[in-house]
Amino acid sequence: MMGAAASLLAGCSTDLDINAPYKETTVVYALFNMREDTHFVKINKAFLGEGDALEFAQVRDSSEYRAEDIEYAKVVRIQNGQEVATFDLQRITVNGREPGTFYGPSQTLYYFAGVQQLLPITNTPVYLDPASTYEVRLKVKGKEISARSVVVNDFSIAQNDQDTSYATPTNRMNFIAVGGNNYANYELNWTSRLNCKLFQVSWRFRYDEVRGTDTVRTSFTQGWGSRTVPNSMDPVQLDLILPGETFYQIVRDRIPVDPSVSSRIFRGIDFLFTVADDEFNTFLSLQSPVSGIVEERPTYSNVNGGIGLVASRYTKSVRGKWLSPNSLDELRNGPFTQALNFCTPIDPLDAPFCD
């Protein structure tokens, strides 16, 4: 019996073939933003072969299709269930891809140009219709592939938060409580709109640095927080709080003390919003760091006949919020930022003069 078992083991191969039979998979990625006039779609193929996959990744033909492999590539605009417009995707080679796992610095992308229109009420120029959906349709080597995306709509920011008029003292950012003995919170308020699922918000601090006769414009950007809407079909009011003490501590930590800087001049604070639709929010959620026991994450794709993501995002900003007089004085003389040599600007548009 032992001899039979030994003979069976002797006849077994120790070679292990981990490669399944080759099956070509189309990979599609696109993030539509209605504020952009040109919209790009990335179309690639997954690859598999004997040998080092990292070496294959450096070969352009491993993951790019030839032009003749794609029978058609287009984006169809759909409104109320009806196809109302078709945009052919144009092939283009772009440069500037940073060195990494995959080939570069050139790569092939596909693009189409949107049609400019004005959003009602705000008269904001956009290039995709927020009341429509856009479907990417491909036929690659005889196989049909598709993916559909909504368009993230514009949203409204509270009037006092978007008012950047220096002449409106009540709309300035105030981080000092009444009486000047304690710090105060600044509250940013806005209202979501259709297809707005995830808001990520930052603030940008802009200032001048004066070195001798040279004045240099500079800034830093700080993450503020995020808000997720329960139902992206229903508008909801949202807010973020920036505590005054936290604000001055961040300024202290982000701007180095530099003896060569004779003075710094505050030039304004910008609010920066980036908004994701439901599909993009789900994708980002699955890419976030794992904090639980189970480390494996499912692969998310909304591409029919392939893998990847076709989704929408939107960007919006408020540029040039000003600080209240007490907040400016704290920037200049407060315990956190006194060493940074901020002076009090005579006027937000007048550089480089200070009191």
GUBADREN-561343 format. One record per residue (C-alpha): residue in three letters; residue number from 1; z, y, x. Coordinates in steps of 0.001 Angstrom, whole numbers, plus 500000, padded with zeros to 6 digits. Each point is the difference from the previous one (the first is absolute). Layout:
% residues N
<"ALA",NUM,<Z,Y,X>>
...
//
This chain:
% residues 355
<"MET",1,<500000,500000,500000>>
<"MET",2,<500904,502355,502811>>
<"GLY",3,<496737,499133,501724>>
<"ALA",4,<497987,500871,496883>>
<"ALA",5,<501749,503351,499725>>
<"ALA",6,<499374,500679,503681>>
<"SER",7,<496326,499213,499650>>
<"LEU",8,<499712,502355,497025>>
<"LEU",9,<501677,502829,501936>>
<"ALA",10,<497796,499357,502987>>
<"GLY",11,<496949,500446,497809>>
<"CYS",12,<501114,503424,498687>>
<"SER",13,<498509,503161,501512>>
<"THR",14,<502318,502703,501242>>
<"ASP",15,<497342,502687,499369>>
<"LEU",16,<500755,502371,497120>>
<"ASP",17,<497215,501980,498349>>
<"ILE",18,<501552,502999,498257>>
<"ASN",19,<496669,501564,499003>>
<"ALA",20,<498835,499287,496469>>
<"PRO",21,<496242,499942,499284>>
<"TYR",22,<498614,503513,500360>>
<"LYS",23,<499895,501990,496763>>
<"GLU",24,<498865,503605,500172>>
<"THR",25,<502268,502490,498236>>
<"THR",26,<499058,503619,499300>>
<"VAL",27,<502687,502586,500663>>
<"VAL",28,<499806,503348,498150>>
<"TYR",29,<502228,503062,500371>>
<"ALA",30,<499673,503417,498346>>
<"LEU",31,<502432,502779,499117>>
<"PHE",32,<498426,502541,497623>>
<"ASN",33,<501347,503554,499936>>
<"MET",34,<498476,502321,497432>>
<"ARG",35,<500596,503028,502253>>
<"GLU",36,<497586,498602,502631>>
<"ASP",37,<496267,500558,499638>>
<"THR",38,<499053,496834,501940>>
<"HIS",39,<501494,496568,499294>>
<"PHE",40,<499929,497105,502463>>
<"VAL",41,<500014,496237,499428>>
<"LYS",42,<500664,497551,502834>>
<"ILE",43,<498144,496684,499646>>
<"ASN",44,<500722,497243,502516>>
<"LYS",45,<500196,496230,500207>>
<"ALA",46,<502821,497745,501063>>
<"PHE",47,<499171,497752,502955>>
<"LEU",48,<501062,496607,501309>>
<"GLY",49,<498910,498016,503011>>
<"GLU",50,<500989,497785,502894>>
<"GLY",51,<501683,501982,502731>>
<"ASP",52,<501985,503202,500327>>
<"ALA",53,<499975,502059,496791>>
<"LEU",54,<500915,503130,501971>>
<"GLU",55,<496784,499609,501979>>
<"PHE",56,<497979,499611,496790>>
<"ALA",57,<501599,503173,498619>>
<"GLN",58,<498457,501999,502836>>
<"VAL",59,<496494,498840,499008>>
<"ARG",60,<498492,502266,497345>>
<"ASP",61,<497886,497270,498362>>
<"SER",62,<503124,497904,499379>>
<"SER",63,<501220,502300,497234>>
<"GLU",64,<497046,502242,499050>>
<"TYR",65,<497084,499071,497768>>
<"ARG",66,<496424,500724,500928>>
<"ALA",67,<498221,502425,497686>>
<"GLU",68,<497776,497198,498676>>
<"ASP",69,<503064,497936,499012>>
<"ILE",70,<500920,502479,497266>>
<"GLU",71,<497560,499891,497088>>
<"TYR",72,<501617,502975,498288>>
<"ALA",73,<503106,502159,500377>>
<"LYS",74,<500836,502594,497376>>
<"VAL",75,<502785,501726,498096>>
<"VAL",76,<499759,500244,496219>>
<"ARG",77,<501832,502655,498005>>
<"ILE",78,<501341,498644,496701>>
<"GLN",79,<501244,502215,497173>>
<"ASN",80,<501298,498654,496692>>
<"GLY",81,<498604,496599,500894>>
<"GLN",82,<496477,501326,500632>>
<"GLU",83,<498192,500240,503334>>
<"VAL",84,<499087,503678,500312>>
<"ALA",85,<498963,500348,503670>>
<"THR",86,<499116,497897,503040>>
<"PHE",87,<500367,500998,503651>>
<"ASP",88,<498251,497955,502683>>
<"LEU",89,<502172,499407,503057>>
<"GLN",90,<498336,501277,503151>>
<"ARG",91,<500501,498243,503339>>
<"ILE",92,<501264,502143,502886>>
<"THR",93,<501269,499396,503525>>
<"VAL",94,<503034,502072,500947>>
<"ASN",95,<501689,500411,503377>>
<"GLY",96,<503514,500753,501106>>
<"ARG",97,<501672,496743,499059>>
<"GLU",98,<503125,499662,502115>>
<"PRO",99,<500279,497040,502386>>
<"GLY",100,<501789,497016,498519>>
<"THR",101,<499572,496428,498841>>
<"PHE",102,<496510,500563,498590>>
<"TYR",103,<496809,501277,501597>>
<"GLY",104,<499369,503720,500491>>
<"PRO",105,<499563,502884,500364>>
<"SER",106,<497141,499804,497433>>
<"GLN",107,<500090,498242,496639>>
<"THR",108,<497915,499750,496832>>
<"LEU",109,<501182,501583,496763>>
<"TYR",110,<498403,500588,496610>>
<"TYR",111,<500277,503257,498053>>
<"PHE",112,<498928,501943,496935>>
<"ALA",113,<500287,503673,499075>>
<"GLY",114,<501879,501022,496876>>
<"VAL",115,<498890,502607,497477>>
<"GLN",116,<501999,503231,500020>>
<"GLN",117,<501735,501032,496801>>
<"LEU",118,<502949,502210,499079>>
<"LEU",119,<503227,498671,498572>>
<"PRO",120,<500906,501769,496750>>
<"ILE",121,<502811,502578,500039>>
<"THR",122,<500433,500017,503804>>
<"ASN",123,<496271,500374,500817>>
<"THR",124,<500567,497777,503036>>
<"PRO",125,<496714,498639,501445>>
<"VAL",126,<499894,496189,500070>>
<"TYR",127,<497244,497451,500657>>
<"LEU",128,<501058,497020,497890>>
<"ASP",129,<500666,500028,496267>>
<"PRO",130,<503709,499289,499332>>
<"ALA",131,<499098,498766,496496>>
<"SER",132,<497754,497247,501426>>
<"THR",133,<500399,496836,502036>>
<"TYR",134,<497816,499184,503005>>
<"GLU",135,<498847,496473,500771>>
<"VAL",136,<498711,498850,503380>>
<"ARG",137,<497257,497389,499542>>
<"LEU",138,<498501,497976,502838>>
<"LYS",139,<497653,497089,500385>>
<"VAL",140,<500469,498453,503423>>
<"LYS",141,<497922,496966,501008>>
<"GLY",142,<499433,499218,496330>>
<"LYS",143,<503664,500351,498985>>
<"GLU",144,<501154,502730,497603>>
<"ILE",145,<503190,501881,500845>>
<"SER",146,<501720,502755,498032>>
<"ALA",147,<503167,502078,499799>>
<"ARG",148,<500970,502798,497629>>
<"SER",149,<502240,503043,500475>>
<"VAL",150,<501371,502742,497795>>
<"VAL",151,<500236,503563,501326>>
<"VAL",152,<503376,501601,500709>>
<"ASN",153,<500170,503212,497984>>
<"ASP",154,<501244,503449,500961>>
<"PHE",155,<503620,500789,499169>>
<"SER",156,<502011,503158,499407>>
<"ILE",157,<502635,501476,502305>>
<"ALA",158,<502709,502217,498515>>
<"GLN",159,<499010,503652,500027>>
<"ASN",160,<502895,501201,502144>>
<"ASP",161,<499230,497246,502564>>
<"GLN",162,<496296,500758,500285>>
<"ASP",163,<500400,503780,500009>>
<"THR",164,<499652,501099,503622>>
<"SER",165,<500045,503729,499350>>
<"TYR",166,<502227,501702,502552>>
<"ALA",167,<500605,502710,497405>>
<"THR",168,<501718,497549,497616>>
<"PRO",169,<503544,499674,501404>>
<"THR",170,<501151,497547,497305>>
<"ASN",171,<497361,497458,501071>>
<"ARG",172,<500953,499950,503676>>
<"MET",173,<501728,496955,501440>>
<"ASN",174,<503740,500623,500124>>
<"PHE",175,<502291,497750,502029>>
<"ILE",176,<503073,502237,499894>>
<"ALA",177,<502415,499986,497053>>
<"VAL",178,<501141,503158,498247>>
<"GLY",179,<502557,501705,502213>>
<"GLY",180,<498387,498670,503185>>
<"ASN",181,<502796,497595,500926>>
<"ASN",182,<498381,496672,499096>>
<"TYR",183,<496601,498356,500078>>
<"ALA",184,<497924,499610,496845>>
<"ASN",185,<497441,497433,498903>>
<"TYR",186,<496332,500725,499367>>
<"GLU",187,<498456,498034,497133>>
<"LEU",188,<496258,499283,499791>>
<"ASN",189,<498682,499162,496508>>
<"TRP",190,<496667,498665,498785>>
<"THR",191,<498467,498025,497120>>
<"SER",192,<497876,496893,500489>>
<"ARG",193,<496641,499463,498317>>
<"LEU",194,<497697,497110,499125>>
<"ASN",195,<499811,497232,502653>>
<"CYS",196,<502655,501604,502218>>
<"LYS",197,<502264,497087,500952>>
<"LEU",198,<501542,500767,503402>>
<"PHE",199,<500712,503458,501450>>
<"GLN",200,<500765,500415,503697>>
<"VAL",201,<501122,503534,500880>>
<"SER",202,<500438,501781,503331>>
<"TRP",203,<500739,503560,501048>>
<"ARG",204,<498410,501804,502917>>
<"PHE",205,<501875,502708,501916>>
<"ARG",206,<497660,502560,501592>>
<"TYR",207,<501016,502462,502701>>
<"ASP",208,<498763,501961,503026>>
<"GLU",209,<501249,499620,503534>>
<"VAL",210,<499876,503086,502225>>
<"ARG",211,<499703,499423,503747>>
<"GLY",212,<499460,503247,501868>>
<"THR",213,<496788,501485,498604>>
<"ASP",214,<498917,496764,498314>>
<"THR",215,<500764,499105,496391>>
<"VAL",216,<499319,496408,498946>>
<"ARG",217,<499881,498771,496407>>
<"THR",218,<501744,496645,499595>>
<"SER",219,<501703,497835,497393>>
<"PHE",220,<501696,496709,499265>>
<"THR",221,<499804,497794,496915>>
<"GLN",222,<503008,498224,498548>>
<"GLY",223,<500044,497255,497386>>
<"TRP",224,<501933,501057,496910>>
<"GLY",225,<499975,496961,497746>>
<"SER",226,<498056,497988,497431>>
<"ARG",227,<500054,499534,496245>>
<"THR",228,<498515,497147,497984>>
<"VAL",229,<498961,500532,496385>>
<"PRO",230,<500999,497183,497575>>
<"ASN",231,<496721,500214,498068>>
<"SER",232,<497064,501829,501577>>
<"MET",233,<498439,500520,496550>>
<"ASP",234,<502873,502228,498868>>
<"PRO",235,<500878,503373,501614>>
<"VAL",236,<503549,500331,501284>>
<"GLN",237,<501960,502799,501676>>
<"LEU",238,<501031,499325,503614>>
<"ASP",239,<502065,501772,502641>>
<"LEU",240,<501219,499844,503581>>
<"ILE",241,<503038,501695,501522>>
<"LEU",242,<500152,501497,503493>>
<"PRO",243,<503614,500867,500957>>
<"GLY",244,<500360,503198,502005>>
<"GLU",245,<502106,498466,502740>>
<"THR",246,<497485,497168,500392>>
<"PHE",247,<497146,502533,500233>>
<"TYR",248,<501549,501893,502918>>
<"GLN",249,<501001,496787,501775>>
<"ILE",250,<496402,498745,499803>>
<"VAL",251,<498661,503286,501377>>
<"ARG",252,<502486,499730,502867>>
<"ASP",253,<498992,496408,500727>>
<"ARG",254,<496229,500552,499754>>
<"ILE",255,<499732,503187,502100>>
<"PRO",256,<501174,499753,503623>>
<"VAL",257,<501994,502715,501725>>
<"ASP",258,<497573,501539,502507>>
<"PRO",259,<501046,502828,502363>>
<"SER",260,<496332,500953,500470>>
<"VAL",261,<499777,500983,496296>>
<"SER",262,<501209,503578,499620>>
<"SER",263,<499956,499818,496197>>
<"ARG",264,<498853,497940,497045>>
<"ILE",265,<498681,501455,496745>>
<"PHE",266,<500236,498164,496685>>
<"ARG",267,<496611,499856,498214>>
<"GLY",268,<500599,497962,496861>>
<"ILE",269,<500649,496567,498532>>
<"ASP",270,<497335,497815,498366>>
<"PHE",271,<500525,497219,497465>>
<"LEU",272,<497668,497018,500538>>
<"PHE",273,<499402,497391,497263>>
<"THR",274,<498148,496690,500334>>
<"VAL",275,<499651,497982,496791>>
<"ALA",276,<498995,496337,499555>>
<"ASP",277,<498735,498176,496919>>
<"ASP",278,<501483,496689,498783>>
<"GLU",279,<497748,497829,502177>>
<"PHE",280,<500725,501934,503177>>
<"ASN",281,<503714,500108,499189>>
<"THR",282,<500091,496205,499619>>
<"PHE",283,<498147,499567,503288>>
<"LEU",284,<502408,502348,501821>>
<"SER",285,<503019,498258,498484>>
<"LEU",286,<498848,496650,501337>>
<"GLN",287,<499410,501494,503457>>
<"SER",288,<503482,501529,500282>>
<"PRO",289,<502590,498399,502327>>
<"VAL",290,<501763,496919,498659>>
<"SER",291,<503721,500509,499435>>
<"GLY",292,<500886,496742,498220>>
<"ILE",293,<500278,496347,500961>>
<"VAL",294,<496440,499087,499053>>
<"GLU",295,<497683,501484,502623>>
<"GLU",296,<496649,498774,498709>>
<"ARG",297,<498019,502498,497925>>
<"PRO",298,<497060,499141,497742>>
<"THR",299,<496601,501404,500952>>
<"TYR",300,<498935,502644,497494>>
<"SER",301,<496369,500596,499059>>
<"ASN",302,<498178,501449,496988>>
<"VAL",303,<496508,499058,501223>>
<"ASN",304,<498162,497441,497883>>
<"GLY",305,<498018,497550,502138>>
<"GLY",306,<501610,501237,503210>>
<"ILE",307,<503218,501503,501340>>
<"GLY",308,<501185,503538,500640>>
<"LEU",309,<500994,503067,498044>>
<"VAL",310,<498112,502629,498012>>
<"ALA",311,<502439,502628,498777>>
<"SER",312,<500600,503734,499636>>
<"ARG",313,<502248,502670,501452>>
<"TYR",314,<500316,503779,499682>>
<"THR",315,<501290,502743,502286>>
<"LYS",316,<501359,503400,499074>>
<"SER",317,<501988,502677,501801>>
<"VAL",318,<501860,503264,499544>>
<"ARG",319,<499565,502196,503052>>
<"GLY",320,<502233,502853,501093>>
<"LYS",321,<503365,499809,498231>>
<"TRP",322,<502315,502646,501418>>
<"LEU",323,<503709,499928,500723>>
<"SER",324,<502515,502287,498331>>
<"PRO",325,<501554,502765,502163>>
<"ASN",326,<503297,498093,500330>>
<"SER",327,<498124,496816,500929>>
<"LEU",328,<498013,501874,502649>>
<"ASP",329,<503203,501448,501413>>
<"GLU",330,<501468,496492,500175>>
<"LEU",331,<496903,498833,501871>>
<"ARG",332,<500552,502776,502508>>
<"ASN",333,<503783,499962,500359>>
<"GLY",334,<501256,496753,498472>>
<"PRO",335,<501849,497360,502046>>
<"PHE",336,<497175,497452,499870>>
<"THR",337,<497023,502188,500976>>
<"GLN",338,<501427,503007,501846>>
<"ALA",339,<498907,498585,503387>>
<"LEU",340,<496339,499852,498857>>
<"ASN",341,<499573,503814,500288>>
<"PHE",342,<498580,500659,496537>>
<"CYS",343,<499595,503662,499166>>
<"THR",344,<499593,501547,496560>>
<"PRO",345,<496312,500682,499240>>
<"ILE",346,<499195,503424,498612>>
<"ASP",347,<497369,498507,497710>>
<"PRO",348,<498762,496392,499598>>
<"LEU",349,<496430,501066,500761>>
<"ASP",350,<500853,502226,502942>>
<"ALA",351,<500178,498276,503381>>
<"PRO",352,<501590,500139,502503>>
<"PHE",353,<502268,502858,498961>>
<"CYS",354,<503671,499499,499135>>
<"ASP",355,<502992,502167,499268>>
//
